[in-house]
Amino acid sequence: MYLKRILLAIVLIGLVVAGYFAYFIYSAMIAPNTAFQNEEAYLYIPTNASYQDVRNDLEPLLKSINKFDALAKRKKYITNVKPGRFVIKKDMSNNDIINSIRSNNLPIKVSFNNQETIMHLAGRIADQIEADSTSLIKAMTDANFLQENDFNEDTAISMYIPNSYEFFWNTSAEKYRNRMLKEYNKFWTENRLNKAKNLNLSEVEVMTLASIVQKETAKVDERPRVAGVYINRLKIGMPLQADPAIIFGMKKAAGNFDLVIKRLLYKDLEMDSPYNVYKNRGLPPGPIAMPDISSIDAVLNYEKHDYLYFVVNVQNFGYHKFAKSLSEHNRNKQEYVRWINKQGINR
């Protein structure tokens, strides 16, 4: 009888232990532990973050941070924190959350458009990935990197083709830069390279001319025609006479790329600058902005015509009037000058 009582007690204790263990397994591993009402929440874990950093960000999202702690310790997550962007879905268990933030780093779409300078680009990218603008500028203007890849300070922006690209949020500045170099080289297919060669232009020179085309017209369908004007001027040794290049040079000289210049004056055309393409023949030292793909392809597939001049079309804003002769151009120009004077735009 005594032995039976002992055995019964052992069984009861075992059931209690098993029940407690089952409760622990359920509450710590299987039971939902999210406290938010949205379908999902995103957790951004910086490089070199500690478990305490992760815990601080997780606590508002969970019903019980202590139960999460217990399982994180058991699964050795507290000593194996990984950086990245992770999703936590509504009603996830602690086990599912740990599995997600340990091994399911989600990529993001990083996009940028026609930035004028490396500094502007760095600011745009820093809003989307972990790397800050200072580290991005340092990586993108690294003299050794630029020299090794046939760029310089004036042409560095050529390497960045506006588009959307997939990155991990925790991408470093150097990895971002290196990836964009690969995308640049991928962009320059054999077909594009052959077209550039036929124009007697390098890739960077195409990008430089495309940046001017980009600034001259926002109308994609007009860009091949505008590109054709500049190709015609280059072929006969005529100065490009591109106002956007002058404006870029003025901003660069002033050290202020937020400067707004709506109208050039004749004195501006006397500016001593390599970007003064009224005085200097050929292309400026580098792009005056980041051209998008439509502008690059507009140069490579320029419209063949005899136009040498163009001016804003005040009857169809956004587009331009093109002319083959200077006399025809001057008539078109007078119409534009009368309109701009009427608007009271002096600068």
HELIX and SHEET records of a PDB file:
HELIX    1   1 TYR A    2  PHE A   24  1                                  23    
HELIX    2   2 ILE A   25  ILE A   30  3                                   6    
HELIX    3   3 TYR A   51  LEU A   58  1                                   8    
HELIX    4   4 GLU A   59  LEU A   61  5                                   3    
HELIX    5   5 ILE A   65  ARG A   74  1                                  10    
HELIX    6   6 TYR A   77  THR A   79  5                                   3    
HELIX    7   7 ASN A   94  SER A  103  1                                  10    
HELIX    8   8 ILE A  118  ALA A  126  1                                   9    
HELIX    9   9 SER A  133  MET A  140  1                                   8    
HELIX   10  10 ALA A  143  GLU A  148  1                                   6    
HELIX   11  11 ALA A  156  MET A  159  5                                   4    
HELIX   12  12 ALA A  173  PHE A  187  1                                  15    
HELIX   13  13 GLU A  190  ASN A  198  1                                   9    
HELIX   14  14 GLU A  203  GLU A  216  1                                  14    
HELIX   15  15 VAL A  220  GLU A  222  5                                   3    
HELIX   16  16 ARG A  223  ILE A  236  1                                  14    
HELIX   17  17 ASP A  243  ALA A  254  1                                  12    
HELIX   18  18 TYR A  266  GLU A  270  5                                   5    
HELIX   19  19 ILE A  293  LEU A  300  1                                   8    
HELIX   20  20 LEU A  326  LYS A  342  1                                  17    
SHEET    1   A 2 GLU A  40  ILE A  45  0                                        
SHEET    2   A 2 GLY A  84  LYS A  89 -1                                        
SHEET    1   B 2 PRO A 107  PHE A 112  0                                        
SHEET    2   B 2 ASN A 163  PHE A 168 -1                                        
SHEET    1   C 2 TYR A 309  VAL A 312  0                                        
SHEET    2   C 2 HIS A 320  ALA A 323 -1                                        
END                                                                             
